[in-house]
Amino acid sequence: MSCLSYVDKIILAPMVRMGTLPLRLLALRYGADIVYTEEIVDKKMVRTKRVVNDILGTIDFIDEFDGSVVFRTCNEESSYVVFQVGTSDPELAVKVAKIVEKDVAGFDVNMGCPKEFSIKGGMGAALLKQPDKVKDILTSLVSNIAIPVTCKIRLLPNIEETMDLARTIQSCGVAAIAVHGRTKEERPQHPNNNEAIKKIAHDLSIPVIANGGSKEIDSYEHVLRFRTATGASSVMIARAAQYNSSIFRKEGKLSLDEVIPEYLRLCIEYDNVFTNTKYCVQMMLRDLQETPMGKRLLDSKTEEEIYKIWGLLDYYKKKQEEFKNLSLKLQMTLPSMGHLEPAHKRAKTESTFFSRVCENDDVIKVMIPLRKPYQKHILPKTVLHEHASKAQHRKKINVLASRQQHWLVCTP
């Protein structure tokens, strides 16, 4: 069982698109005590399979439908990484936790994301007003997995409501609770309610992790000041770490001229996807995107162009050659988008996935002629949605399509 402690820790917060393996490792190397993954939705994670990637020295969780890497981790972070799930379903939450629990140190439920896609799916901040469901999810996890369970919330409009929810969460047996000091309607430009976090921290017996203070944080000393202001056991940093992950250094922040090349080296070593690498560097540069170097980044169309800007093209080519040689030796392919398996194996994986879907009684299965030759402009997804509307399926549907055959699946 993981013995991860949430007491007296400085933590990298979960951040969509930013919290992939390269940034998590960089944060750890700069001094972060714990790193959270970006939120990964339960329905996506449950259709993954665990693959040992001997080329990169990682554990990859690969989507059985399209072959993409949904979550990648490695031994360096195994004792410090917390997996965050987006869920509204206790059973699915436990399924995801069972998939990853041997490769991560902790498991967290996102109960604070204010984004529309989360709330419409009943996830994130939608759970703040559903204490019974919160209890079901957390007690199911605590009872069924061997690693610490936590959750991350936002403030409710009324502090007493927030404290009631926090007490409910504590009663579930969780190891800690992270509290963002804003309501779901508030945004970064609004002040963080440090006093509210302080009241919660004083009221609970489990560690409270303060979050939302990046506006006040520009150095390690500011991190400590934020912890004192909130009375929290630990601090979780998002935007300040997104801008410069050396914020975790007790010795002081480094310049982006040092941080970005270190980040890019990790992207090279762990075969990070081009679009994600570019996005993360953009977030680091912020206003510097208007500089000549920033404009070159914005104009880049390939990873080679990015690495050339920071003088890492030779290193990139060297590592790619190493990956190629290992691929031949291990008879495993590693295409640039992170797919591990050759096409014929991916086809077999898809076939297995759809066989499993077809055997599931909870999935609506209907034979539908997709399109005729003169209807090439009509997407298969459109055909299925039209059919579902005519059949008056009341529940919102998800659509899955196979590249190998003309299959569509409607899942309620």
Salt bridges, closest charged atoms under 4 A:
ASP8 OD1 - ARG227 NH1 2.63
ASP60 OD1 - ARG72 NE 2.77
ASP63 OD2 - LYS44 NZ 3.55
ASP63 OD2 - ARG47 NE 2.93
GLU64 OE1 - ARG356 NH1 2.92
GLU76 OE1 - ARG29 NH2 2.86
GLU77 OE2 - ARG24 NH2 2.71
GLU101 OE2 - LYS98 NZ 3.56
ASP103 OD2 - ARG50 NE 2.78
GLU116 OE2 - LYS120 NZ 2.89
GLU161 OE2 - LYS129 NZ 3.34
ASP164 OD1 - ARG167 NH1 2.81
GLU185 OE2 - LYS184 NZ 2.98
ASP203 OD2 - ARG167 NE 2.79
ASP218 OD1 - LYS253 NZ 2.84
GLU251 OE1 - ARG249 NH2 3.94
GLU322 OE1 - LYS319 NZ 2.91
GLU341 OE2 - LYS49 NZ 2.85
